[in-house]
Amino acid sequence: MDNNQKIEDLLCSVPTLDLAFRQLSENNIFPDCIIICSDNLKIQAHKRYLCAYSTYFESEFGSDIKNRKQVQIDASLNIVLKLLDFLYTFTIDQDQPMSDTQELLRLSDMYKFAVLKARMCGLIIGNFTTSNVCDLCTLGRLYQAPLIRRAGARFIASNLKEVEEKTPDWRKNADPQVIRFVLNWNKTFQQWRPI
């Protein structure tokens, strides 16, 4: 065995940080709090992860971090497990149902998980279609995600004909800022069209 192979074997045997964090979660190594889900199921977790990525939990535990043992999260066990998996490993199932992505966006807004919110916004934007973009823009407004609204407005403006075919009354329910952007974009675009 040459030196390069020994180095490669050594590097492969050293656990990565995300693997170490995943093992903390999966093997319940030194958990210090219990999360009570909306379906009253409980799961063990680590306060430090919740506090590190959430200003809500940072203030919730506050100086009482050693004494408080339980916290409630308004979501099912399935969604809380996805949330924790993300907090421990920064991975998310790219092919998860859109309803799970929307629920994680709701939680990220409610519990102030900024990194999770950014990731969910990216997943939602990547799944825009001419039939769902208006509803997803409304979701962006509801959960204070301007990134979704801006990207949705651009998507609508770029695909206006198809959006109007799929969702003829989209203007009735759309965010006023989105409508203004689309109308202004179309005016600007028409000015620059070749004659």
N, C-alpha and C positions, 0 to 999 in steps of 0.2 A: 504494500500500500504506500503510495507516494504521499508527500507532504500536502499537496493540494487536496487529495482525497480525505486526509485526516482533518484538515481545516473545514472542509465542506461537511463532513460527518459531525464535527463538533458544533458547527453553526446550526445544523439541522436538529441537534439534540437539545439546544437551548430553547426553552419555551418563549414564545413571543409574549409581549405584554397583553395583547388581547386574549390570547389563550389562557394566560394566568388569571385575568379578570373573569373570563368565562368559567373557569374552574371554581373560582370563588362563589359564583352564583349557582352553578349546577350542583356543586357538592356541599352547599350550605356551610362554607368555612367561615366561622366567626361572625355570623349574622348578628346584628344588634337592634333590629327593629322588625316589626310585623306590619305588613300592609294588609288592610282589610278591604277587599274588593266590594263592589256594589252588590254582588251576588252572595255576600257574606262569607266567601272563601278567603282563607288567609295564606299569605306567602311571606317567607322570611327574606330580608334584604339587608343592605348596609346603608346606614344613615349618610355616611360620607359621600356615597355616589349620588344619593338623592339631593343632598345639599350642594355638591359640586356643580351639578347641572341645572339646578332649579332654585331661583331666588325665592320662590314660594316656600319650598321646604327649608331653605336656609333660614328664613324668618320663622317658619313654623317650629323648627327644632330650636333655633336661636341658642341662647346660652344654656338652655335646658337639654342640650344634645345628649348628655349622659343619662338623664332621668327619664325622658320620654321613650316609651317602648313601642307604641302603636300609632299608626297613621291611616287614615281612610283615603282611598282613591276612588272616585266616582266612575268606575269602569269594570267590565267583567274580568275574570281571571285571565282569559285568553289575551285580552288587550294589555293588561298589566304585565303579563309575561313578555309580550313584545316590547313594551316600554322598557322593562328592566334589561332585556337582551340588548337593546340599543344602548342603554346607559353603560352597560358593562363592556360592550364590544364595538360599539359604533357601527354595527351591521343591522340591516333591515331587509326583510324579504321584498325584493323588487317586484315580485309577482303576487303579492298578497292582494286580497280583494280590496276594491276601492273603498268599501265601507270600513275596513280596518284602517286604511290610510286616513280617511276622514275622521274616524274616532281618535286616532293618534294626534291628528292636528288639533282636535278639540281639547284633548288632554294637555298638549303642549302649550296651548293658549291659557287654559285654566290654571295649570300648575307652573307656568313660566319656565318651560324647558326650551330655551332659545335654539339650541343646536338641533334638537328633535324637530322643532317647528320648521326650521330651514330645510331639513331633509324631507319632511312631509310636503312642504310647498313644492320642492323639486319633483317629487313623485306625482303630485297632482298635476303640475304643469306638463309633465311628460305624458300624461294621459288625457290631455284635452282632445275632444272630438267636436265636430260641429253640432252634435246633439247634446253634449253635456257641459260645454264651456260656460254657458250662462248660469247654470246652477252652481258650478264650481266657483265662479266669480262671486256669487252671493255667499257662498261658504267662506271665501276669502274676506269678505266684508264682515261676516258674522264673527270670525275668529281673528280679526285684526291681522290679516296677512296681505299687506299691500302688494307683495311680490306676485301673488296669485292674481290679484285684480289687474295689475299692470300687464302681466303676460297674457291674461285672458282678453283684455282690451285689444292688445296687438293681434292676438289670434283671431278675434272676431273681425277686426278691421281687415285683416289679410284674407279672411274667408267669409266675408259678409254675405255674399250671394247664397252660399251653402248653409250658413247659419240661419238666414231668413227662410230658406226652404224647409229646414228641419224644425226650426222654432220660430214660426211666423210672429208670435207675440212677444219676442224676446225683450223688446223695449219696455213693455209694461212692467216686467219684474226685475229688470236689470238695474244695477247700481247707477245712479245718475252720473257719477264720474266716469264710469266705463262708457256710457252712451256718449258723453261729451268727447271723450278721447276718440271714439270710433268715428263720430261725425267730423271732428277736426282733422283726423288722419285722412279720411276720404277726401275732404276738401283740398288738403295739401297734395295728396297723391294725384288728384285730377288736374291740378295746376301744372304738374310736372310731366304729365303724359305727353308723349310725342303727338304731334298733329298729323 
